[in-house]
Amino acid sequence: MSYIQVQIVTLLRSGYGKQVPVSFEIDQNVSDRIITDEEWLWQMILNLLTNACKYTDRGEIRVVLSRQSGVDSPESKMLLIEVIDTGTPQQRNDC
């Protein structure tokens, strides 16, 4: 498990005390290096994960990373980060 994966699992368990499994799917085409604002990216990931954990009491949370063609140019590549949870829409509407 990578450093970031360990940080994510630790954060979710310490922040909410839940033992919801967290799985990671990283496409083989995802580069080890990206050019981005690291602080902004981490904040976006934290926001998505926090919401997923808040609304998921059972099931799982999946973090999926893949590489996509850019919107403006097919030559440019973008990192797509998906946080998928099994929380119910009803739980979200109750907040």
Secondary structure per residue as TSV (DSSP state, phi and psi in degrees):
chain	resnum	aa	ss	phi	psi
A	1	M	-	360.0	134.3
A	2	S	-	-74.3	166.9
A	3	Y	H	-56.5	-45.7
A	4	I	H	-65.4	-40.0
A	5	Q	H	-61.6	-43.9
A	6	V	H	-62.3	-42.1
A	7	Q	H	-62.4	-40.9
A	8	I	H	-65.1	-49.1
A	9	V	H	-61.8	-44.2
A	10	T	H	-61.6	-44.7
A	11	L	H	-60.1	-47.9
A	12	L	H	-64.4	-41.4
A	13	R	H	-72.9	-37.2
A	14	S	H	-76.1	-33.5
A	15	G	H	-76.6	-32.2
A	16	Y	H	-123.6	-8.9
A	17	G	-	66.3	17.2
A	18	K	-	-93.5	153.1
A	19	Q	-	-112.0	38.4
A	20	V	-	-72.9	128.4
A	21	P	-	-62.8	141.0
A	22	V	E	-118.7	123.8
A	23	S	E	-116.6	155.6
A	24	F	E	-125.7	134.0
A	25	E	E	-125.0	114.2
A	26	I	E	-118.6	114.2
A	27	D	-	-59.8	142.5
A	28	Q	T	-64.6	-17.7
A	29	N	T	-85.5	-2.7
A	30	V	-	-75.8	127.2
A	31	S	-	-74.0	153.9
A	32	D	S	-72.6	-18.9
A	33	R	-	-127.6	139.5
A	34	I	-	-137.0	157.2
A	35	I	-	-103.2	114.5
A	36	T	S	-162.1	172.1
A	37	D	-	-84.3	103.6
A	38	E	H	-57.9	-42.2
A	39	E	H	-64.6	-44.2
A	40	W	H	-63.4	-45.3
A	41	L	H	-60.8	-46.3
A	42	W	H	-61.0	-40.7
A	43	Q	H	-63.4	-41.3
A	44	M	H	-64.0	-44.6
A	45	I	H	-62.8	-43.6
A	46	L	H	-60.2	-42.3
A	47	N	H	-61.6	-45.9
A	48	L	H	-63.8	-44.5
A	49	L	H	-67.8	-38.7
A	50	T	H	-62.1	-44.9
A	51	N	H	-63.7	-42.5
A	52	A	H	-60.8	-43.9
A	53	C	H	-69.1	-39.2
A	54	K	H	-59.7	-37.5
A	55	Y	T	-103.3	7.0
A	56	T	-	-117.6	104.7
A	57	D	S	-93.7	-30.4
A	58	R	S	-134.8	159.9
A	59	G	S	99.5	-131.8
A	60	E	-	-154.1	167.1
A	61	I	E	-122.5	129.6
A	62	R	E	-116.2	136.2
A	63	V	E	-112.5	119.7
A	64	V	E	-119.8	125.1
A	65	L	E	-115.3	130.8
A	66	S	E	-145.2	166.8
A	67	R	E	-110.4	130.3
A	68	Q	E	-123.6	156.8
A	69	S	E	-68.1	147.4
A	70	G	-	-69.1	158.1
A	71	V	S	-71.5	-45.3
A	72	D	S	-79.3	-29.6
A	73	S	-	-147.8	129.0
A	74	P	T	-63.0	-22.5
A	75	E	T	-73.8	-28.6
A	76	S	S	-79.0	150.0
A	77	K	E	-120.7	145.1
A	78	M	E	-124.4	148.3
A	79	L	E	-90.5	124.5
A	80	L	E	-104.8	122.6
A	81	I	E	-115.2	121.7
A	82	E	E	-117.8	133.4
A	83	V	E	-115.7	114.6
A	84	I	E	-115.7	127.3
A	85	D	E	-128.6	167.5
A	86	T	-	-103.8	17.2
A	87	G	-	-64.1	152.5
A	88	T	-	-91.6	149.1
A	89	P	H	-58.6	-32.6
A	90	Q	H	-60.6	-41.8
A	91	Q	H	-60.1	-39.3
A	92	R	H	-69.0	-37.7
A	93	N	H	-72.3	-22.4
A	94	D	T	-74.2	-12.8
A	95	C	-	-87.7	360.0
